[in-house]
Amino acid sequence: MAVKTYKPHTPSRRFMIGYDFSDLTKNKRPEKSLTKSLKSSWGRNNTWRITSRFMGNGHKKLYRIIDFKWYDKVDIPAKVASVEYDPYRTGRIALLNFADGEKRYVLAWKSVAVGDKILYGKDASIQPGNRKQLKDIPEWVNVFNVEVTPFSEGKLIKSAWSYATIVGKDEATNLIFLKLSSWEVRKFNQNCRATMGEIGNDQHQNVVIGKAGRQRRLGIKPHILGKSMNPVDHPHGGWEWHTEVGLKKWPKSFSGKVVAPGIKTRKKKKWSTKFIVNKRTKN
């Protein structure tokens, strides 16, 4: 995948960087049977009060139903029919035509191409796109769409250009060691499934939005400072436009909590960390 730049005809175009969509199948509309419409909440609750700020509706779009399990497709070969854009994801998706006649969407890997043959099961070869249990995948192979618990569905590593690497195996305890994108080394059950390869669209990190209108079409409303609001909207609000906060002690958050010493965001109930070998800190 590549990105494209624009001639600076306007100030917003000067630094804008977008997709060139050269990796997608041309003139391909989404599979109608695998799409549905999702209702947007605009960040509001049932009484239409804003509970999540800075959320908009964005452009009209259809949700693509992605298969993260593949359990009922063991040893059934499939062929990549198209590579498509998904407005709800940073990565691309691939439409698979299975030998039994069924069609399904899956997350597209980096080297995906129309016509590639894919297989899920123990007999699948070691190549990008095939899905197997972690115990059947050799060490130092990159994987994505990894299950956290066996026989569930892929929960981890589903965004653009993300992958984990199998760095070790412990046959005594039936555990597999994966190094995640955050450099965290974590233990997984050997029966968990994963898809081999890396998720495509590796240039997503280089995209520059460029202007507010493009951000609004993505469903993101502008972030404004609290001191630019009215007193009813924020503890910093009021007085003249863009003056100082005016508080005698500490700055406060939207809900009135003191933010200068720092807000404790960790919950009292701490989940177990027994599966973490190395924390997510770079050496």
C-alpha positions as protocol buffer text, in pm:
chain_id: "A"
residue {
  index: 1
  type: MET
  ca { x: 0 y: 0 z: 0 }
}
residue {
  index: 2
  type: ALA
  ca { x: 120 y: 352 z: -75 }
}
residue {
  index: 3
  type: VAL
  ca { x: 11 y: 701 z: 20 }
}
residue {
  index: 4
  type: LYS
  ca { x: -29 y: 1008 z: -196 }
}
residue {
  index: 5
  type: THR
  ca { x: 36 y: 1376 z: -142 }
}
residue {
  index: 6
  type: TYR
  ca { x: -148 y: 1672 z: -291 }
}
residue {
  index: 7
  type: LYS
  ca { x: -51 y: 1998 z: -456 }
}
residue {
  index: 8
  type: PRO
  ca { x: -104 y: 2287 z: -210 }
}
residue {
  index: 9
  type: HIS
  ca { x: -392 y: 2457 z: -389 }
}
residue {
  index: 10
  type: THR
  ca { x: -536 y: 2544 z: -47 }
}
residue {
  index: 11
  type: PRO
  ca { x: -376 y: 2568 z: 300 }
}
residue {
  index: 12
  type: SER
  ca { x: -549 y: 2248 z: 409 }
}
residue {
  index: 13
  type: ARG
  ca { x: -409 y: 2059 z: 110 }
}
residue {
  index: 14
  type: ARG
  ca { x: -50 y: 2159 z: 179 }
}
residue {
  index: 15
  type: PHE
  ca { x: 29 y: 1892 z: 438 }
}
residue {
  index: 16
  type: MET
  ca { x: -252 y: 1647 z: 364 }
}
residue {
  index: 17
  type: ILE
  ca { x: -155 y: 1284 z: 299 }
}
residue {
  index: 18
  type: GLY
  ca { x: -412 y: 1023 z: 199 }
}
residue {
  index: 19
  type: TYR
  ca { x: -448 y: 672 z: 64 }
}
residue {
  index: 20
  type: ASP
  ca { x: -399 y: 596 z: -302 }
}
residue {
  index: 21
  type: PHE
  ca { x: -609 y: 274 z: -270 }
}
residue {
  index: 22
  type: SER
  ca { x: -386 y: 96 z: -522 }
}
residue {
  index: 23
  type: ASP
  ca { x: -401 y: -223 z: -314 }
}
residue {
  index: 24
  type: LEU
  ca { x: -779 y: -257 z: -342 }
}
residue {
  index: 25
  type: THR
  ca { x: -980 y: -447 z: -599 }
}
residue {
  index: 26
  type: LYS
  ca { x: -1112 y: -202 z: -856 }
}
residue {
  index: 27
  type: ASN
  ca { x: -1486 y: -128 z: -884 }
}
residue {
  index: 28
  type: LYS
  ca { x: -1577 y: -375 z: -611 }
}
residue {
  index: 29
  type: ARG
  ca { x: -1878 y: -299 z: -396 }
}
residue {
  index: 30
  type: PRO
  ca { x: -1910 y: -473 z: -56 }
}
residue {
  index: 31
  type: GLU
  ca { x: -2081 y: -810 z: -37 }
}
residue {
  index: 32
  type: LYS
  ca { x: -2442 y: -724 z: 44 }
}
residue {
  index: 33
  type: SER
  ca { x: -2506 y: -1036 z: 252 }
}
residue {
  index: 34
  type: LEU
  ca { x: -2208 y: -953 z: 476 }
}
residue {
  index: 35
  type: THR
  ca { x: -2299 y: -593 z: 556 }
}
residue {
  index: 36
  type: LYS
  ca { x: -2537 y: -429 z: 799 }
}
residue {
  index: 37
  type: SER
  ca { x: -2619 y: -80 z: 921 }
}
residue {
  index: 38
  type: LEU
  ca { x: -2515 y: 27 z: 1270 }
}
residue {
  index: 39
  type: LYS
  ca { x: -2697 y: 302 z: 1456 }
}
residue {
  index: 40
  type: SER
  ca { x: -2475 y: 584 z: 1576 }
}
residue {
  index: 41
  type: SER
  ca { x: -2525 y: 727 z: 1925 }
}
residue {
  index: 42
  type: TRP
  ca { x: -2336 y: 1054 z: 1862 }
}
residue {
  index: 43
  type: GLY
  ca { x: -2190 y: 1006 z: 2210 }
}
residue {
  index: 44
  type: ARG
  ca { x: -2530 y: 1047 z: 2377 }
}
residue {
  index: 45
  type: ASN
  ca { x: -2737 y: 829 z: 2607 }
}
residue {
  index: 46
  type: ASN
  ca { x: -3107 y: 741 z: 2598 }
}
residue {
  index: 47
  type: THR
  ca { x: -3205 y: 1089 z: 2724 }
}
residue {
  index: 48
  type: TRP
  ca { x: -2992 y: 1250 z: 2450 }
}
residue {
  index: 49
  type: ARG
  ca { x: -2741 y: 1391 z: 2696 }
}
residue {
  index: 50
  type: ILE
  ca { x: -2377 y: 1391 z: 2588 }
}
residue {
  index: 51
  type: THR
  ca { x: -2197 y: 1122 z: 2787 }
}
residue {
  index: 52
  type: SER
  ca { x: -1894 y: 1083 z: 2554 }
}
residue {
  index: 53
  type: ARG
  ca { x: -1771 y: 1419 z: 2434 }
}
residue {
  index: 54
  type: PHE
  ca { x: -1633 y: 1504 z: 2091 }
}
residue {
  index: 55
  type: MET
  ca { x: -1815 y: 1224 z: 1912 }
}
residue {
  index: 56
  type: GLY
  ca { x: -2008 y: 1292 z: 1593 }
}
residue {
  index: 57
  type: ASN
  ca { x: -2201 y: 1082 z: 1345 }
}
residue {
  index: 58
  type: GLY
  ca { x: -1961 y: 1102 z: 1052 }
}
residue {
  index: 59
  type: HIS
  ca { x: -2024 y: 989 z: 699 }
}
residue {
  index: 60
  type: LYS
  ca { x: -2284 y: 725 z: 626 }
}
residue {
  index: 61
  type: LYS
  ca { x: -2124 y: 381 z: 615 }
}
residue {
  index: 62
  type: LEU
  ca { x: -2201 y: 9 z: 631 }
}
residue {
  index: 63
  type: TYR
  ca { x: -2048 y: -232 z: 878 }
}
residue {
  index: 64
  type: ARG
  ca { x: -1874 y: -535 z: 726 }
}
residue {
  index: 65
  type: ILE
  ca { x: -1930 y: -858 z: 919 }
}
residue {
  index: 66
  type: ILE
  ca { x: -1583 y: -1004 z: 981 }
}
residue {
  index: 67
  type: ASP
  ca { x: -1523 y: -1369 z: 1069 }
}
residue {
  index: 68
  type: PHE
  ca { x: -1275 y: -1386 z: 1357 }
}
residue {
  index: 69
  type: LYS
  ca { x: -1337 y: -1755 z: 1436 }
}
residue {
  index: 70
  type: TRP
  ca { x: -1329 y: -1982 z: 1128 }
}
residue {
  index: 71
  type: TYR
  ca { x: -1427 y: -2278 z: 1349 }
}
residue {
  index: 72
  type: ASP
  ca { x: -1676 y: -2423 z: 1105 }
}
residue {
  index: 73
  type: LYS
  ca { x: -1431 y: -2392 z: 813 }
}
residue {
  index: 74
  type: VAL
  ca { x: -1163 y: -2636 z: 924 }
}
residue {
  index: 75
  type: ASP
  ca { x: -984 y: -2799 z: 627 }
}
residue {
  index: 76
  type: ILE
  ca { x: -1211 y: -2622 z: 379 }
}
residue {
  index: 77
  type: PRO
  ca { x: -993 y: -2439 z: 124 }
}
residue {
  index: 78
  type: ALA
  ca { x: -1075 y: -2084 z: 26 }
}
residue {
  index: 79
  type: LYS
  ca { x: -964 y: -1836 z: -238 }
}
residue {
  index: 80
  type: VAL
  ca { x: -926 y: -1460 z: -204 }
}
residue {
  index: 81
  type: ALA
  ca { x: -1191 y: -1300 z: -425 }
}
residue {
  index: 82
  type: SER
  ca { x: -1120 y: -932 z: -351 }
}
residue {
  index: 83
  type: VAL
  ca { x: -936 y: -693 z: -123 }
}
residue {
  index: 84
  type: GLU
  ca { x: -1164 y: -416 z: 3 }
}
residue {
  index: 85
  type: TYR
  ca { x: -1175 y: -103 z: 217 }
}
residue {
  index: 86
  type: ASP
  ca { x: -1344 y: -111 z: 557 }
}
residue {
  index: 87
  type: PRO
  ca { x: -1457 y: 226 z: 698 }
}
residue {
  index: 88
  type: TYR
  ca { x: -1466 y: 85 z: 1051 }
}
residue {
  index: 89
  type: ARG
  ca { x: -1104 y: -40 z: 1047 }
}
residue {
  index: 90
  type: THR
  ca { x: -754 y: 89 z: 987 }
}
residue {
  index: 91
  type: GLY
  ca { x: -658 y: -227 z: 799 }
}
residue {
  index: 92
  type: ARG
  ca { x: -800 y: -382 z: 485 }
}
residue {
  index: 93
  type: ILE
  ca { x: -1033 y: -681 z: 460 }
}
residue {
  index: 94
  type: ALA
  ca { x: -1036 y: -973 z: 218 }
}
residue {
  index: 95
  type: LEU
  ca { x: -1338 y: -1153 z: 80 }
}
residue {
  index: 96
  type: LEU
  ca { x: -1291 y: -1531 z: 78 }
}
residue {
  index: 97
  type: ASN
  ca { x: -1480 y: -1774 z: -141 }
}
residue {
  index: 98
  type: PHE
  ca { x: -1482 y: -2114 z: 30 }
}
residue {
  index: 99
  type: ALA
  ca { x: -1503 y: -2441 z: -158 }
}
residue {
  index: 100
  type: ASP
  ca { x: -1847 y: -2511 z: -10 }
}
residue {
  index: 101
  type: GLY
  ca { x: -1983 y: -2194 z: -174 }
}
residue {
  index: 102
  type: GLU
  ca { x: -1993 y: -1964 z: 128 }
}
residue {
  index: 103
  type: LYS
  ca { x: -1837 y: -1616 z: 136 }
}
residue {
  index: 104
  type: ARG
  ca { x: -1679 y: -1448 z: 436 }
}
residue {
  index: 105
  type: TYR
  ca { x: -1478 y: -1140 z: 521 }
}
residue {
  index: 106
  type: VAL
  ca { x: -1148 y: -1175 z: 707 }
}
residue {
  index: 107
  type: LEU
  ca { x: -872 y: -936 z: 803 }
}
residue {
  index: 108
  type: ALA
  ca { x: -632 y: -886 z: 514 }
}
residue {
  index: 109
  type: TRP
  ca { x: -262 y: -957 z: 562 }
}
residue {
  index: 110
  type: LYS
  ca { x: 29 y: -765 z: 419 }
}
residue {
  index: 111
  type: SER
  ca { x: 99 y: -964 z: 103 }
}
residue {
  index: 112
  type: VAL
  ca { x: -263 y: -1050 z: 19 }
}
residue {
  index: 113
  type: ALA
  ca { x: -354 y: -1079 z: -349 }
}
residue {
  index: 114
  type: VAL
  ca { x: -660 y: -1185 z: -541 }
}
residue {
  index: 115
  type: GLY
  ca { x: -640 y: -1557 z: -616 }
}
residue {
  index: 116
  type: ASP
  ca { x: -442 y: -1658 z: -306 }
}
residue {
  index: 117
  type: LYS
  ca { x: -544 y: -1996 z: -161 }
}
residue {
  index: 118
  type: ILE
  ca { x: -610 y: -2005 z: 213 }
}
residue {
  index: 119
  type: LEU
  ca { x: -664 y: -2295 z: 453 }
}
residue {
  index: 120
  type: TYR
  ca { x: -753 y: -2317 z: 821 }
}
residue {
  index: 121
  type: GLY
  ca { x: -652 y: -2623 z: 1016 }
}
residue {
  index: 122
  type: LYS
  ca { x: -363 y: -2838 z: 1127 }
}
residue {
  index: 123
  type: ASP
  ca { x: -266 y: -2927 z: 771 }
}
residue {
  index: 124
  type: ALA
  ca { x: -235 y: -2563 z: 661 }
}
residue {
  index: 125
  type: SER
  ca { x: 107 y: -2463 z: 535 }
}
residue {
  index: 126
  type: ILE
  ca { x: 321 y: -2196 z: 699 }
}
residue {
  index: 127
  type: GLN
  ca { x: 227 y: -1897 z: 487 }
}
residue {
  index: 128
  type: PRO
  ca { x: 57 y: -1561 z: 547 }
}
residue {
  index: 129
  type: GLY
  ca { x: -321 y: -1584 z: 570 }
}
residue {
  index: 130
  type: ASN
  ca { x: -344 y: -1942 z: 694 }
}
residue {
  index: 131
  type: ARG
  ca { x: -484 y: -1992 z: 1044 }
}
residue {
  index: 132
  type: LYS
  ca { x: -365 y: -2257 z: 1289 }
}
residue {
  index: 133
  type: GLN
  ca { x: -326 y: -2327 z: 1657 }
}
residue {
  index: 134
  type: LEU
  ca { x: -24 y: -2166 z: 1819 }
}
residue {
  index: 135
  type: LYS
  ca { x: 130 y: -2504 z: 1898 }
}
residue {
  index: 136
  type: ASP
  ca { x: 141 y: -2586 z: 1525 }
}
residue {
  index: 137
  type: ILE
  ca { x: 313 y: -2259 z: 1427 }
}
residue {
  index: 138
  type: PRO
  ca { x: 696 y: -2250 z: 1440 }
}
residue {
  index: 139
  type: GLU
  ca { x: 885 y: -2000 z: 1650 }
}
residue {
  index: 140
  type: TRP
  ca { x: 975 y: -1654 z: 1516 }
}
residue {
  index: 141
  type: VAL
  ca { x: 669 y: -1649 z: 1289 }
}
residue {
  index: 142
  type: ASN
  ca { x: 456 y: -1335 z: 1294 }
}
residue {
  index: 143
  type: VAL
  ca { x: 85 y: -1379 z: 1372 }
}
residue {
  index: 144
  type: PHE
  ca { x: -224 y: -1161 z: 1414 }
}
residue {
  index: 145
  type: ASN
  ca { x: -591 y: -1196 z: 1515 }
}
residue {
  index: 146
  type: VAL
  ca { x: -488 y: -1399 z: 1820 }
}
residue {
  index: 147
  type: GLU
  ca { x: -730 y: -1560 z: 2063 }
}
residue {
  index: 148
  type: VAL
  ca { x: -686 y: -1484 z: 2433 }
}
residue {
  index: 149
  type: THR
  ca { x: -869 y: -1798 z: 2544 }
}
residue {
  index: 150
  type: PRO
  ca { x: -904 y: -2117 z: 2335 }
}
residue {
  index: 151
  type: PHE
  ca { x: -1219 y: -2173 z: 2128 }
}
residue {
  index: 152
  type: SER
  ca { x: -1339 y: -1812 z: 2145 }
}
residue {
  index: 153
  type: GLU
  ca { x: -1248 y: -1563 z: 1872 }
}
residue {
  index: 154
  type: GLY
  ca { x: -960 y: -1339 z: 1774 }
}
residue {
  index: 155
  type: LYS
  ca { x: -930 y: -1052 z: 2021 }
}
residue {
  index: 156
  type: LEU
  ca { x: -577 y: -916 z: 1985 }
}
residue {
  index: 157
  type: ILE
  ca { x: -377 y: -758 z: 1702 }
}
residue {
  index: 158
  type: LYS
  ca { x: -644 y: -646 z: 1454 }
}
residue {
  index: 159
  type: SER
  ca { x: -532 y: -296 z: 1351 }
}
residue {
  index: 160
  type: ALA
  ca { x: -317 y: -181 z: 1059 }
}
residue {
  index: 161
  type: TRP
  ca { x: 41 y: -310 z: 1043 }
}
residue {
  index: 162
  type: SER
  ca { x: 27 y: -490 z: 1376 }
}
residue {
  index: 163
  type: TYR
  ca { x: 159 y: -835 z: 1454 }
}
residue {
  index: 164
  type: ALA
  ca { x: 296 y: -1052 z: 1732 }
}
residue {
  index: 165
  type: THR
  ca { x: 595 y: -1285 z: 1718 }
}
residue {
  index: 166
  type: ILE
  ca { x: 618 y: -1632 z: 1869 }
}
residue {
  index: 167
  type: VAL
  ca { x: 937 y: -1614 z: 2073 }
}
residue {
  index: 168
  type: GLY
  ca { x: 921 y: -1939 z: 2268 }
}
residue {
  index: 169
  type: LYS
  ca { x: 730 y: -2250 z: 2370 }
}
residue {
  index: 170
  type: ASP
  ca { x: 703 y: -2438 z: 2697 }
}
residue {
  index: 171
  type: GLU
  ca { x: 589 y: -2793 z: 2635 }
}
residue {
  index: 172
  type: ALA
  ca { x: 576 y: -2875 z: 3007 }
}
residue {
  index: 173
  type: THR
  ca { x: 306 y: -2618 z: 3079 }
}
residue {
  index: 174
  type: ASN
  ca { x: 153 y: -2606 z: 2727 }
}
residue {
  index: 175
  type: LEU
  ca { x: 217 y: -2233 z: 2702 }
}
residue {
  index: 176
  type: ILE
  ca { x: 330 y: -2020 z: 2408 }
}
residue {
  index: 177
  type: PHE
  ca { x: 524 y: -1695 z: 2452 }
}
residue {
  index: 178
  type: LEU
  ca { x: 423 y: -1409 z: 2221 }
}
residue {
  index: 179
  type: LYS
  ca { x: 596 y: -1075 z: 2187 }
}
residue {
  index: 180
  type: LEU
  ca { x: 325 y: -818 z: 2115 }
}
residue {
  index: 181
  type: SER
  ca { x: 353 y: -493 z: 1925 }
}
residue {
  index: 182
  type: SER
  ca { x: 392 y: -308 z: 2256 }
}
residue {
  index: 183
  type: TRP
  ca { x: 705 y: -519 z: 2330 }
}
residue {
  index: 184
  type: GLU
  ca { x: 512 y: -701 z: 2601 }
}
residue {
  index: 185
  type: VAL
  ca { x: 590 y: -1073 z: 2623 }
}
residue {
  index: 186
  type: ARG
  ca { x: 281 y: -1267 z: 2722 }
}
residue {
  index: 187
  type: LYS
  ca { x: 190 y: -1632 z: 2776 }
}
residue {
  index: 188
  type: PHE
  ca { x: -92 y: -1791 z: 2573 }
}
residue {
  index: 189
  type: ASN
  ca { x: -251 y: -2132 z: 2576 }
}
residue {
  index: 190
  type: GLN
  ca { x: -113 y: -2353 z: 2300 }
}
residue {
  index: 191
  type: ASN
  ca { x: -465 y: -2426 z: 2173 }
}
residue {
  index: 192
  type: CYS
  ca { x: -535 y: -2061 z: 2093 }
}
residue {
  index: 193
  type: ARG
  ca { x: -570 y: -1985 z: 1724 }
}
residue {
  index: 194
  type: ALA
  ca { x: -386 y: -1719 z: 1526 }
}
residue {
  index: 195
  type: THR
  ca { x: -348 y: -1614 z: 1164 }
}
residue {
  index: 196
  type: MET
  ca { x: 3 y: -1613 z: 1025 }
}
residue {
  index: 197
  type: GLY
  ca { x: 149 y: -1295 z: 878 }
}
residue {
  index: 198
  type: GLU
  ca { x: 113 y: -924 z: 943 }
}
residue {
  index: 199
  type: ILE
  ca { x: -193 y: -706 z: 894 }
}
residue {
  index: 200
  type: GLY
  ca { x: -162 y: -492 z: 582 }
}
residue {
  index: 201
  type: ASN
  ca { x: -205 y: -118 z: 524 }
}
residue {
  index: 202
  type: ASP
  ca { x: 135 y: -48 z: 680 }
}
residue {
  index: 203
  type: GLN
  ca { x: 134 y: 316 z: 563 }
}
residue {
  index: 204
  type: HIS
  ca { x: -168 y: 407 z: 772 }
}
residue {
  index: 205
  type: GLN
  ca { x: 58 y: 575 z: 1029 }
}
residue {
  index: 206
  type: ASN
  ca { x: 173 y: 826 z: 764 }
}
residue {
  index: 207
  type: VAL
  ca { x: -176 y: 954 z: 679 }
}
residue {
  index: 208
  type: VAL
  ca { x: -229 y: 1323 z: 768 }
}
residue {
  index: 209
  type: ILE
  ca { x: -591 y: 1436 z: 803 }
}
residue {
  index: 210
  type: GLY
  ca { x: -511 y: 1793 z: 700 }
}
residue {
  index: 211
  type: LYS
  ca { x: -836 y: 1972 z: 780 }
}
residue {
  index: 212
  type: ALA
  ca { x: -1127 y: 1974 z: 1022 }
}
residue {
  index: 213
  type: GLY
  ca { x: -1388 y: 1879 z: 763 }
}
residue {
  index: 214
  type: ARG
  ca { x: -1214 y: 1552 z: 689 }
}
residue {
  index: 215
  type: GLN
  ca { x: -1202 y: 1482 z: 1063 }
}
residue {
  index: 216
  type: ARG
  ca { x: -1575 y: 1547 z: 1095 }
}
residue {
  index: 217
  type: ARG
  ca { x: -1650 y: 1293 z: 823 }
}
residue {
  index: 218
  type: LEU
  ca { x: -1464 y: 1039 z: 1035 }
}
residue {
  index: 219
  type: GLY
  ca { x: -1704 y: 1111 z: 1323 }
}
residue {
  index: 220
  type: ILE
  ca { x: -1466 y: 1320 z: 1537 }
}
residue {
  index: 221
  type: LYS
  ca { x: -1583 y: 1659 z: 1664 }
}
residue {
  index: 222
  type: PRO
  ca { x: -1341 y: 1939 z: 1759 }
}
residue {
  index: 223
  type: HIS
  ca { x: -1167 y: 1938 z: 2096 }
}
residue {
  index: 224
  type: ILE
  ca { x: -1179 y: 2279 z: 2263 }
}
residue {
  index: 225
  type: LEU
  ca { x: -1017 y: 2406 z: 2581 }
}
residue {
  index: 226
  type: GLY
  ca { x: -1217 y: 2421 z: 2902 }
}
residue {
  index: 227
  type: LYS
  ca { x: -1133 y: 2790 z: 2948 }
}
residue {
  index: 228
  type: SER
  ca { x: -1306 y: 2862 z: 2616 }
}
residue {
  index: 229
  type: MET
  ca { x: -1635 y: 2723 z: 2750 }
}
residue {
  index: 230
  type: ASN
  ca { x: -1909 y: 2870 z: 2967 }
}
residue {
  index: 231
  type: PRO
  ca { x: -1907 y: 2809 z: 3344 }
}
residue {
  index: 232
  type: VAL
  ca { x: -2194 y: 2564 z: 3307 }
}
residue {
  index: 233
  type: ASP
  ca { x: -1988 y: 2347 z: 3071 }
}
residue {
  index: 234
  type: HIS
  ca { x: -1650 y: 2327 z: 3245 }
}
residue {
  index: 235
  type: PRO
  ca { x: -1488 y: 2431 z: 3577 }
}
residue {
  index: 236
  type: HIS
  ca { x: -1243 y: 2646 z: 3377 }
}
residue {
  index: 237
  type: GLY
  ca { x: -1516 y: 2825 z: 3184 }
}
residue {
  index: 238
  type: GLY
  ca { x: -1630 y: 3183 z: 3213 }
}
residue {
  index: 239
  type: TRP
  ca { x: -1478 y: 3531 z: 3219 }
}
residue {
  index: 240
  type: GLU
  ca { x: -1346 y: 3676 z: 2897 }
}
residue {
  index: 241
  type: TRP
  ca { x: -1259 y: 3466 z: 2596 }
}
residue {
  index: 242
  type: HIS
  ca { x: -941 y: 3260 z: 2642 }
}
residue {
  index: 243
  type: THR
  ca { x: -833 y: 3419 z: 2970 }
}
residue {
  index: 244
  type: GLU
  ca { x: -656 y: 3233 z: 3248 }
}
residue {
  index: 245
  type: VAL
  ca { x: -826 y: 2952 z: 3432 }
}
residue {
  index: 246
  type: GLY
  ca { x: -876 y: 3170 z: 3738 }
}
residue {
  index: 247
  type: LEU
  ca { x: -863 y: 2894 z: 4000 }
}
residue {
  index: 248
  type: LYS
  ca { x: -677 y: 2958 z: 4325 }
}
residue {
  index: 249
  type: LYS
  ca { x: -540 y: 2606 z: 4349 }
}
residue {
  index: 250
  type: TRP
  ca { x: -526 y: 2334 z: 4086 }
}
residue {
  index: 251
  type: PRO
  ca { x: -664 y: 2296 z: 3733 }
}
residue {
  index: 252
  type: LYS
  ca { x: -963 y: 2067 z: 3719 }
}
residue {
  index: 253
  type: SER
  ca { x: -1103 y: 1813 z: 3478 }
}
residue {
  index: 254
  type: PHE
  ca { x: -1441 y: 1824 z: 3306 }
}
residue {
  index: 255
  type: SER
  ca { x: -1599 y: 1646 z: 3603 }
}
residue {
  index: 256
  type: GLY
  ca { x: -1433 y: 1872 z: 3861 }
}
residue {
  index: 257
  type: LYS
  ca { x: -1148 y: 1644 z: 3969 }
}
residue {
  index: 258
  type: VAL
  ca { x: -809 y: 1796 z: 4043 }
}
residue {
  index: 259
  type: VAL
  ca { x: -571 y: 1714 z: 3757 }
}
residue {
  index: 260
  type: ALA
  ca { x: -243 y: 1883 z: 3855 }
}
residue {
  index: 261
  type: PRO
  ca { x: -123 y: 1612 z: 4098 }
}
residue {
  index: 262
  type: GLY
  ca { x: -267 y: 1351 z: 3860 }
}
residue {
  index: 263
  type: ILE
  ca { x: -591 y: 1155 z: 3847 }
}
residue {
  index: 264
  type: LYS
  ca { x: -590 y: 793 z: 3951 }
}
residue {
  index: 265
  type: THR
  ca { x: -742 y: 606 z: 3658 }
}
residue {
  index: 266
  type: ARG
  ca { x: -666 y: 249 z: 3760 }
}
residue {
  index: 267
  type: LYS
  ca { x: -957 y: 62 z: 3909 }
}
residue {
  index: 268
  type: LYS
  ca { x: -937 y: -90 z: 4255 }
}
residue {
  index: 269
  type: LYS
  ca { x: -1005 y: -434 z: 4114 }
}
residue {
  index: 270
  type: LYS
  ca { x: -680 y: -536 z: 3945 }
}
residue {
  index: 271
  type: TRP
  ca { x: -690 y: -815 z: 3693 }
}
residue {
  index: 272
  type: SER
  ca { x: -433 y: -1091 z: 3717 }
}
residue {
  index: 273
  type: THR
  ca { x: -94 y: -1032 z: 3557 }
}
residue {
  index: 274
  type: LYS
  ca { x: 26 y: -1391 z: 3584 }
}
residue {
  index: 275
  type: PHE
  ca { x: 36 y: -1428 z: 3204 }
}
residue {
  index: 276
  type: ILE
  ca { x: 267 y: -1129 z: 3156 }
}
residue {
  index: 277
  type: VAL
  ca { x: 634 y: -1223 z: 3134 }
}
residue {
  index: 278
  type: ASN
  ca { x: 780 y: -883 z: 3041 }
}
residue {
  index: 279
  type: LYS
  ca { x: 588 y: -558 z: 3071 }
}
residue {
  index: 280
  type: ARG
  ca { x: 541 y: -329 z: 2774 }
}
residue {
  index: 281
  type: THR
  ca { x: 860 y: -128 z: 2808 }
}
residue {
  index: 282
  type: LYS
  ca { x: 1123 y: -103 z: 2536 }
}
residue {
  index: 283
  type: ASN
  ca { x: 1476 y: -206 z: 2619 }
}
